[in-house]
């Protein structure tokens, strides 16, 4: 699939329950800044997730991952050093973690009972950090 609407796609997450591919974008290299696009896997249509910066994150979005115990999915903003969570209705988000440093890359989630652990690589520092989210 090729489309300018994907705008520097980087983080990918398949939502099997909704038959969707969630795409987080860095934006163009000349002027970084991307949002989240939703691809319907069955009919291959692309739609934007909310309004960038208002009801959907906007920035150098890097990774996206589901957190089955707390939120539908998380998205990292590499240059801002933040992790956002997207609301269950997929229209709205908030800052889940502010790392106060650049370099938040693709993340992983390990669900366990009523909590999950989010693991975030910090590229500039060659280290991984982990946060436990309790439901």
N, C-alpha and C positions, 0 to 999 in steps of 0.2 A: 504494500500500500504506500502510495506517495501522495503527499498533499502539503502545500505551503501552510495550511492551517495547523500542522503539527509543530512548526516554529522552533526548531532546535530540540526535538524530542530527546529525552534522556532517561528518565525514570519510568519504568513500566510495571504495571501490576494487573494481573488478570483477576477479575471478580467473577468467579464461576457461578455464584448464586444469581447474579443479574446478567450474565453473559456479556460482560463489558470488559474492555481493555482501558485502564486508566493510564494516561500519558502525561507525565510532568515534563515541562520544557524549560531549557535554559534560555531560550530566545536566540536571536541571531548573534553571531560572534561580533559583528560590528557595533551592536548596541544591546548588551545582555538584558534580558527580562522576558520571561515567558510565564504562561499560566498552565492550567490543567485542561486537557481535552479528554472527552469520553468517546471511545469508538464502540459502537454496537457490533459485536463480533459476527452476528448472523447476517445483518444487511450492510455492514461496512460503512455506516453513516458516522460522521464526526460531529460532535456538538461540544461547545465550550461549557465548562463547569462554572456557572454563575458569572458574575461581573468581576474581572480581574482587579484585585486590590480592595474590593468591597465585600463581595460574598464568596470570593475565591482567591487563594494566594496568588501573588504576582512577584516574580523575582528571578534569580538564577536557580530555578528549581532543579534538583538533582535526582533524588531518589523518592520512591513511593513504596509503601508497604502496608499491608493490612495488619490490624491489631484486633483479632477476633474477640478479645475479651472486653474492650473498652470503646473503641471507635472504629468506623469503617476503614479508614486508612490515614496514614501519616505521610507528610511530604517534607523533605529537607530543602532549605534555601542555602546553597553553598556560600555565597558571599556574605549573606546576612548572619550566618551561623545560627539559624533557627530551625525548629521542627514545628510544623503546623499540624493540627488535627482538623480533618474535614468532618462536618456534622453529619448525622445519620441521614438527613434529607438531601445531602450532597449540595446544599445551597447554604454556605456559611462555613467559616473556619475561625480558629483562634490559635494563638501561639501556645503550643504545648510545652516546649522547652526552648529557652534562650541560652545558647552556649557562650555568648559574649566573645566569640572568636570566629574567624572565617574558616571555611573548609569542611563544613558538614556535607558528607557525600552520601552515596547510597546507604540505606540503613536496612537492618534486619530486625525481625520480631520473633521472639520465642514465647508462645503462649503456654501457660501452665495453670490449670485450675481457674481460680478467679483473678489471676494477674498475668501480666506478660512483661518480658524484659525487652526493651528497645536497645539495640546496639548500633552505635553511630561511629563510623570512621572519621577521624579528623586528618585529612590528607596532609596538611602542612606540618603536622607534628608527629606523623608516623605512629599514631596510637588509636586505640578503640576506647570508647566510653560507653557505659551502660546505665540505663535508668529502668527501675521497676515501676510499672503502672499497676495500681490496684483498682479493681472494679468497685 
